[in-house]
Amino acid sequence: MSINSAMRSGVSGLSSQSSRMAAISDNISNSGTVGYKRTGVQFSTLVTPQSGGGNYAAGGVTANARMEISKQGLIQAASASTDLAIAGSGFFVVSDKAAGLGQAQFGLTRAGSFRPNESGFLVNTAGQFLQGWPIGPDGTVGDVSRETFADLKPVNLAGSAAAGQPTTQMSFTGNVPADRTGPGAPTVPYKTSVEFFSPLGASSRLFMEWQPSTTPNSWTINVTDSLGASFGSVDVAFNDSGAFAGSPSAYSGVVVGSPGFAFDATTGRATIQVPNGTTPQQITIDFGAPNSFSGVTQFAGDYDPKITKDGASVGQLSSVEVDDAGTLFGVYDNGSRRALWQIPLADVPNPDGLTAQDGNVFTVSGSSGAARLVDASTGAVGSVAGGALEASNVDIATELTDLIETQRAYSVNAKIVTTADEMLEETTRLKR
């Protein structure tokens, strides 16, 4: 009977609108959830075979829920440098367990609110561990699989101390006073202390003594250790006129104070060997080439030494930075910066075909296709934004509008059921 089919159609409408209501409820409740993907409900018609003639049998409607995974949410600034967002397509790879805690299950997510836990692992609010490839001392990740997750490891910041970097070169670019040379020159040299670092990161000092000569525009440079022992010395004369006035004119009179001291008069570079460990530490000191203003100068005024050098002591991790290519750098309290992890992005042919799990995590399925690991900012994947988060892609105004429409549609479908019921009662009363 057509009235029965009308009632069934109304019931299917109630069921479908209930499903839509459930999806809207999830969308609204997760409107503030980082990386949440909206669920939309699409309706499709159910058709009942018709018997012909003047009769029509209602089929009804069915609801099909789909997550809008490929639709990106707004990228917002975050307070922590370990908060990560993806500008474009792609997913972070996460696991439900850290290394050594049993068989881990991998998943994909856009929820990048990562923080170090008590063991130093980067974990998001759902308890998922961020995965990446450790970067070796050579600055590369080596030969890793990009078709599977086998070579991925949980990103860990614990124990990421920076090894000491030995000092290998220095540059002296300061000024020595021109009016202090010549007759009556002071007998006490100008002295500058310079810190340098051994291969083990230990701090030591050497001294550069500038002794003015009684000959105008001439000085003697003496390089000593912290105890006053001389590595070596050299005389330097400065131009007093012409286009190169104030620059060194020539180096001469090299005196070797300890083995390994050498001076190149054509470049203005001294080489010393410091007895640190089995192999002496070699340091090059650049004073500037003759007829050049790249190094030391002599003008009227004060003694104003300016020294730059490389090397660093052992440093502790103070903060991290992530660039748009997904490289995580450690910034240390000794001023050094080192690449620690490469965070790849997973790319799938059909993101909307992924299977949703708890915690804004998705797993690959037959509909999504296999995942492939790609460096951020390359190929089809987007870039990584450090110190940012992707907001939910839910539009509250749209959800409220859909909520009102669903409420009215549910009421109308309920009216179908009650009306059909009244018609059936009327039919029953015909027998009385």
VEXDREN-2710 file (C-alpha; in Angstrom, 1 decimal):
% VEXDREN-2710
k/r/px/py/pz
1/MET/0.0/0.0/0.0
2/SER/1.3/3.5/-0.9
3/ILE/0.4/4.8/2.6
4/ASN/2.8/2.2/4.2
5/SER/5.5/3.2/1.7
6/ALA/4.9/6.9/2.6
7/MET/5.4/6.0/6.3
8/ARG/8.6/4.1/5.5
9/SER/9.8/7.1/3.5
10/GLY/9.1/9.4/6.3
11/VAL/11.0/7.1/8.7
12/SER/14.0/7.0/6.4
13/GLY/13.9/10.8/6.3
14/LEU/13.9/11.0/10.1
15/SER/16.9/8.6/10.2
16/SER/18.8/10.6/7.5
17/GLN/18.1/13.9/9.2
18/SER/19.2/12.4/12.5
19/SER/22.5/11.4/10.9
20/ARG/22.9/14.9/9.6
21/MET/22.1/16.3/13.0
22/ALA/24.8/14.1/14.5
23/ALA/27.4/15.3/12.0
24/ILE/26.5/18.9/12.7
25/SER/26.8/18.3/16.4
26/ASP/30.3/16.9/15.9
27/ASN/31.2/19.8/13.7
28/ILE/30.1/22.5/16.1
29/SER/31.6/20.7/19.2
30/ASN/35.0/20.4/17.4
31/SER/35.0/23.9/15.9
32/GLY/37.9/24.8/18.2
33/THR/39.8/21.5/17.7
34/VAL/43.1/21.9/16.0
35/GLY/43.2/20.2/12.6
36/TYR/39.6/19.0/12.8
37/LYS/38.0/18.2/9.5
38/ARG/34.3/18.9/9.0
39/THR/31.9/16.0/8.2
40/GLY/29.3/16.8/5.6
41/VAL/26.2/14.6/5.1
42/GLN/24.9/14.1/1.5
43/PHE/21.5/12.6/0.8
44/SER/20.7/10.1/-2.0
45/THR/17.4/8.7/-3.2
46/LEU/16.1/5.2/-2.5
47/VAL/13.9/3.9/-5.3
48/THR/11.3/1.2/-4.9
49/PRO/10.3/-0.8/-8.0
50/GLN/6.9/0.5/-9.2
51/SER/4.0/-1.9/-10.0
52/GLY/2.6/0.3/-12.7
53/GLY/-0.8/1.7/-13.2
54/GLY/-1.8/4.6/-11.0
55/ASN/0.0/3.4/-7.9
56/TYR/3.3/4.9/-6.6
57/ALA/5.5/3.4/-3.9
58/ALA/7.8/5.8/-2.0
59/GLY/11.4/4.7/-1.7
60/GLY/12.8/7.3/0.8
61/VAL/16.3/8.7/1.3
62/THR/19.6/7.5/2.7
63/ALA/22.4/9.6/4.3
64/ASN/26.0/9.4/3.3
65/ALA/28.6/11.1/5.6
66/ARG/31.8/12.4/4.1
67/MET/34.7/14.1/5.9
68/GLU/36.1/17.2/4.1
69/ILE/39.7/16.1/4.8
70/SER/41.2/17.9/1.8
71/LYS/39.7/21.3/2.8
72/GLN/42.3/23.3/4.7
73/GLY/41.6/25.3/7.9
74/LEU/42.9/28.7/8.7
75/ILE/46.6/28.9/9.6
76/GLN/47.0/30.7/12.9
77/ALA/50.0/31.8/14.9
78/ALA/50.8/29.7/18.0
79/SER/52.9/30.3/21.1
80/ALA/55.2/27.4/20.9
81/SER/57.9/26.9/18.3
82/THR/57.1/23.1/18.2
83/ASP/53.5/23.8/17.1
84/LEU/53.4/22.9/13.4
85/ALA/51.0/23.6/10.6
86/ILE/50.9/22.6/6.9
87/ALA/50.2/25.3/4.4
88/GLY/48.9/23.2/1.5
89/SER/48.4/19.4/1.1
90/GLY/50.1/16.7/3.0
91/PHE/50.0/15.1/6.5
92/PHE/52.3/14.7/9.5
93/VAL/53.1/11.0/10.2
94/VAL/52.4/10.0/13.9
95/SER/52.4/6.8/15.9
96/ASP/50.6/5.8/19.0
97/LYS/53.8/4.6/20.7
98/ALA/57.3/5.7/21.1
99/ALA/60.3/3.6/20.0
100/GLY/60.9/0.5/22.1
101/LEU/57.3/0.4/23.5
102/GLY/55.9/-2.3/21.3
103/GLN/54.5/-2.4/17.8
104/ALA/53.5/1.1/16.9
105/GLN/50.5/1.9/14.7
106/PHE/51.1/4.7/12.2
107/GLY/48.6/7.4/11.2
108/LEU/48.4/10.7/9.4
109/THR/47.3/14.0/11.0
110/ARG/47.0/17.7/10.4
111/ALA/46.8/18.4/14.2
112/GLY/50.3/19.8/14.8
113/SER/50.0/20.9/18.5
114/PHE/53.2/19.1/19.5
115/ARG/55.0/19.5/22.8
116/PRO/58.0/17.6/24.3
117/ASN/56.9/15.1/26.9
118/GLU/58.9/14.0/30.0
119/SER/61.2/11.9/27.8
120/GLY/61.7/14.6/25.2
121/PHE/59.4/13.1/22.5
122/LEU/57.2/15.5/20.6
123/VAL/53.6/14.5/21.3
124/ASN/50.3/16.2/20.3
125/THR/47.2/16.6/22.4
126/ALA/45.9/13.2/21.3
127/GLY/49.1/11.5/22.6
128/GLN/50.4/10.8/19.1
129/PHE/54.2/10.8/18.6
130/LEU/55.5/12.9/15.7
131/GLN/57.7/10.9/13.3
132/GLY/60.8/12.0/11.3
133/TRP/64.2/11.1/10.1
134/PRO/67.3/12.0/12.3
135/ILE/69.8/14.2/10.5
136/GLY/73.4/12.9/10.7
137/PRO/76.6/14.8/11.3
138/ASP/77.0/15.2/7.6
139/GLY/73.7/17.1/7.4
140/THR/71.7/14.4/5.5
141/VAL/69.2/11.7/6.5
142/GLY/71.0/9.0/4.5
143/ASP/69.2/6.4/2.5
144/VAL/65.7/6.2/3.8
145/SER/62.5/4.6/2.4
146/ARG/59.9/7.0/1.2
147/GLU/57.3/4.4/0.2
148/THR/57.0/3.0/3.8
149/PHE/57.2/4.2/7.4
150/ALA/59.9/1.7/8.3
151/ASP/62.7/4.2/8.6
152/LEU/60.8/6.8/10.6
153/LYS/61.6/7.4/14.2
154/PRO/59.8/9.4/17.0
155/VAL/61.2/13.0/17.1
156/ASN/63.1/13.4/20.3
157/LEU/64.7/16.5/21.6
158/ALA/66.3/15.0/24.8
159/GLY/70.1/14.7/24.8
160/SER/70.5/17.1/21.8
161/ALA/73.5/18.8/23.2
162/ALA/75.8/20.7/20.7
163/ALA/79.3/19.4/20.6
164/GLY/82.1/21.9/21.0
165/GLN/83.5/23.4/17.8
166/PRO/87.2/24.1/17.8
167/THR/88.4/27.5/16.9
168/THR/90.2/27.4/13.5
169/GLN/90.4/31.1/12.4
170/MET/90.3/34.6/13.8
171/SER/90.3/38.0/12.1
172/PHE/91.6/41.3/13.5
173/THR/89.9/44.3/12.0
174/GLY/90.4/47.0/14.7
175/ASN/92.4/50.2/14.7
176/VAL/95.8/51.0/16.2
177/PRO/96.5/54.7/17.0
178/ALA/98.9/56.3/14.5
179/ASP/100.0/59.0/17.0
180/ARG/101.5/56.5/19.4
181/THR/104.4/55.5/17.1
182/GLY/107.7/57.4/16.5
183/PRO/110.1/59.0/19.0
184/GLY/108.8/58.7/22.6
185/ALA/106.6/55.7/21.8
186/PRO/105.3/53.9/24.9
187/THR/107.2/50.8/26.0
188/VAL/104.1/49.0/27.3
189/PRO/102.2/47.2/24.5
190/TYR/98.5/47.4/23.9
191/LYS/97.2/44.0/24.8
192/THR/93.9/42.2/23.7
193/SER/92.7/38.9/25.2
194/VAL/90.9/36.5/22.8
195/GLU/88.9/33.5/23.9
196/PHE/89.2/30.3/21.8
197/PHE/87.8/26.8/22.1
198/SER/89.6/23.4/21.9
199/PRO/88.3/20.4/20.0
200/LEU/86.6/19.3/23.2
201/GLY/84.9/22.6/23.7
202/ALA/87.1/23.9/26.5
203/SER/87.7/27.6/26.7
204/SER/91.2/29.1/26.6
205/ARG/92.8/32.4/25.8
206/LEU/95.5/33.9/23.8
207/PHE/96.8/37.5/23.7
208/MET/97.7/39.8/20.9
209/GLU/100.2/42.5/21.9
210/TRP/100.7/45.6/19.8
211/GLN/104.0/47.2/20.6
212/PRO/104.4/50.7/19.0
213/SER/107.9/51.3/17.5
214/THR/110.0/54.5/17.7
215/THR/109.9/54.4/14.0
216/PRO/106.8/56.2/12.8
217/ASN/103.9/54.0/11.5
218/SER/105.5/50.8/12.6
219/TRP/104.4/48.2/15.1
220/THR/105.4/44.7/16.4
221/ILE/102.6/42.1/16.8
222/ASN/103.3/39.4/19.4
223/VAL/100.9/36.5/19.9
224/THR/101.2/34.9/23.3
225/ASP/99.4/32.2/25.4
226/SER/97.7/32.9/28.7
227/LEU/101.1/32.4/30.5
228/GLY/102.9/34.9/28.4
229/ALA/104.8/32.5/26.2
230/SER/105.2/33.8/22.7
231/PHE/103.9/31.8/19.7
232/GLY/105.7/34.3/17.4
233/SER/105.9/37.9/16.4
234/VAL/106.1/40.0/13.2
235/ASP/106.7/43.7/12.4
236/VAL/104.1/45.6/10.4
237/ALA/104.5/49.0/8.7
238/PHE/101.5/51.2/7.7
239/ASN/101.0/53.5/4.8
240/ASP/101.1/57.1/5.9
241/SER/99.8/58.7/2.7
242/GLY/98.2/58.1/-0.6
243/ALA/95.2/56.0/-1.5
244/PHE/96.1/53.3/1.0
245/ALA/96.9/55.6/3.9
246/GLY/96.1/53.7/7.1
247/SER/96.4/50.3/5.7
248/PRO/99.4/47.9/6.2
249/SER/102.2/48.4/3.7
250/ALA/104.4/45.4/4.5
251/TYR/105.1/42.7/7.0
252/SER/108.6/41.7/8.0
253/GLY/110.9/40.5/10.8
254/VAL/109.1/37.3/11.5
255/VAL/110.3/35.7/14.8
256/VAL/109.2/32.1/15.6
257/GLY/108.5/31.7/19.3
258/SER/107.1/28.2/19.4
259/PRO/107.1/25.3/16.8
260/GLY/104.4/25.6/14.2
261/PHE/104.3/29.4/14.1
262/ALA/104.3/30.8/10.5
263/PHE/103.4/34.1/8.9
264/ASP/102.5/34.8/5.3
265/ALA/103.5/38.3/4.5
266/THR/101.5/38.4/1.2
267/THR/98.2/37.7/3.0
268/GLY/98.9/39.1/6.4
269/ARG/97.9/35.7/8.0
270/ALA/99.6/34.1/11.0
271/THR/99.3/30.4/11.8
272/ILE/99.9/29.1/15.3
273/GLN/99.7/25.6/16.7
274/VAL/98.3/25.2/20.2
275/PRO/99.3/22.0/22.0
276/ASN/95.7/20.8/22.7
277/GLY/95.7/17.0/22.9
278/THR/97.6/14.5/20.8
279/THR/97.3/16.6/17.6
280/PRO/98.1/20.4/18.0
281/GLN/95.2/22.7/17.3
282/GLN/95.9/25.0/14.4
283/ILE/94.5/28.5/14.4
284/THR/94.9/31.1/11.5
285/ILE/94.9/34.8/12.5
286/ASP/94.1/37.2/9.7
287/PHE/95.5/40.7/10.2
288/GLY/94.8/41.9/6.6
289/ALA/96.7/41.9/3.4
290/PRO/99.1/44.7/2.5
291/ASN/97.5/47.7/0.9
292/SER/94.1/46.5/2.0
293/PHE/91.5/47.7/4.5
294/SER/90.1/44.3/5.1
295/GLY/92.1/43.9/8.4
296/VAL/93.9/46.1/10.9
297/THR/94.2/49.8/10.2
298/GLN/96.2/52.7/11.6
299/PHE/94.5/56.0/12.0
300/ALA/94.6/58.8/14.5
301/GLY/92.4/57.9/17.5
302/ASP/92.1/55.2/20.1
303/TYR/93.2/51.6/20.1
304/ASP/90.0/49.9/19.1
305/PRO/90.4/46.1/18.6
306/LYS/87.6/44.2/16.8
307/ILE/88.1/40.4/16.6
308/THR/85.8/37.8/15.0
309/LYS/86.4/34.0/15.4
310/ASP/84.7/30.7/14.9
311/GLY/84.3/27.8/17.3
312/ALA/82.0/27.3/20.3
313/SER/81.9/25.6/23.7
314/VAL/79.6/22.6/24.4
315/GLY/76.0/24.0/24.3
316/GLN/72.7/23.0/25.7
317/LEU/69.5/23.1/23.6
318/SER/67.6/26.3/24.4
319/SER/65.0/26.4/21.6
320/VAL/64.0/24.8/18.3
321/GLU/63.1/26.2/14.9
322/VAL/61.3/24.5/12.0
323/ASP/61.7/25.9/8.5
324/ASP/59.2/25.6/5.6
325/ALA/61.1/22.5/4.3
326/GLY/60.3/20.6/7.5
327/THR/63.9/20.7/8.9
328/LEU/63.9/21.0/12.7
329/PHE/66.9/23.0/13.9
330/GLY/68.3/23.1/17.5
331/VAL/69.3/26.5/18.8
332/TYR/71.9/26.2/21.6
333/ASP/73.0/28.5/24.4
334/ASN/76.5/28.7/22.9
335/GLY/75.1/30.5/19.8
336/SER/75.3/27.5/17.5
337/ARG/72.4/26.2/15.4
338/ARG/72.3/22.6/14.1
339/ALA/69.8/20.6/12.0
340/LEU/68.5/17.7/14.1
341/TRP/65.4/16.2/12.3
342/GLN/63.8/16.1/8.9
343/ILE/60.0/16.0/9.2
344/PRO/58.5/14.5/6.0
345/LEU/54.9/14.9/4.9
346/ALA/52.8/12.1/3.7
347/ASP/51.0/12.5/0.4
348/VAL/48.1/10.3/-0.7
349/PRO/46.2/10.3/-4.0
350/ASN/42.8/10.9/-2.5
351/PRO/42.9/12.5/1.0
352/ASP/39.1/12.4/1.3
353/GLY/39.2/8.6/1.1
354/LEU/41.3/8.3/4.3
355/THR/39.7/6.5/7.3
356/ALA/39.1/8.6/10.4
357/GLN/40.3/7.5/13.8
358/ASP/40.2/9.1/17.2
359/GLY/42.4/12.1/17.9
360/ASN/42.2/13.7/14.4
361/VAL/44.2/10.8/13.0
362/PHE/43.6/9.1/9.6
363/THR/44.7/5.8/8.2
364/VAL/45.2/4.9/4.6
365/SER/42.5/2.8/2.9
366/GLY/41.8/1.4/-0.5
367/SER/39.9/4.6/-1.4
368/SER/42.8/6.9/-0.4
369/GLY/45.6/5.1/-2.0
370/ALA/49.0/4.4/-0.6
371/ALA/51.0/7.1/1.3
372/ARG/54.3/8.4/0.1
373/LEU/56.8/10.4/2.2
374/VAL/57.9/13.7/0.6
375/ASP/60.0/16.6/1.8
376/ALA/57.9/19.6/2.6
377/SER/57.8/22.4/-0.1
378/THR/58.5/19.9/-2.8
379/GLY/56.2/18.1/-5.3
380/ALA/52.5/18.2/-4.5
381/VAL/52.8/18.8/-0.7
382/GLY/52.8/22.1/1.0
383/SER/55.2/23.8/3.3
384/VAL/55.6/23.5/7.1
385/ALA/54.9/26.6/9.3
386/GLY/56.7/26.5/12.6
387/GLY/55.0/28.2/15.5
388/ALA/51.6/27.9/13.9
389/LEU/48.5/25.7/14.0
390/GLU/45.8/24.8/11.5
391/ALA/42.4/25.6/12.9
392/SER/39.3/23.5/12.3
393/ASN/37.8/23.9/8.8
394/VAL/34.3/24.3/10.4
395/ASP/32.3/27.4/9.6
396/ILE/30.0/28.0/12.6
397/ALA/27.6/30.2/10.5
398/THR/27.2/27.4/8.0
399/GLU/26.6/24.8/10.7
400/LEU/24.0/26.9/12.5
401/THR/22.1/27.4/9.2
402/ASP/22.3/23.6/8.5
403/LEU/21.1/23.0/12.1
404/ILE/17.9/25.1/11.5
405/GLU/17.3/23.4/8.1
406/THR/17.8/19.9/9.7
407/GLN/15.4/20.7/12.5
408/ARG/12.7/21.8/10.1
409/ALA/13.3/18.9/7.8
410/TYR/13.0/16.5/10.7
411/SER/9.7/18.1/11.8
412/VAL/8.3/17.8/8.3
413/ASN/9.4/14.1/8.0
414/ALA/7.7/13.5/11.4
415/LYS/4.6/15.1/10.0
416/ILE/4.7/12.6/7.1
417/VAL/4.7/9.7/9.6
418/THR/1.9/11.1/11.7
419/THR/-0.2/12.0/8.7
420/ALA/0.3/8.5/7.2
421/ASP/-0.7/7.0/10.6
422/GLU/-3.9/9.1/10.6
423/MET/-4.7/7.9/7.1
424/LEU/-4.2/4.3/8.1
425/GLU/-6.5/4.8/11.1
426/GLU/-9.1/6.3/8.7
427/THR/-8.8/3.2/6.5
428/THR/-9.3/1.0/9.5
429/ARG/-12.4/2.8/10.5
430/LEU/-13.9/2.1/7.1
431/LYS/-14.6/-1.5/8.2
432/ARG/-16.8/-0.4/11.2
END
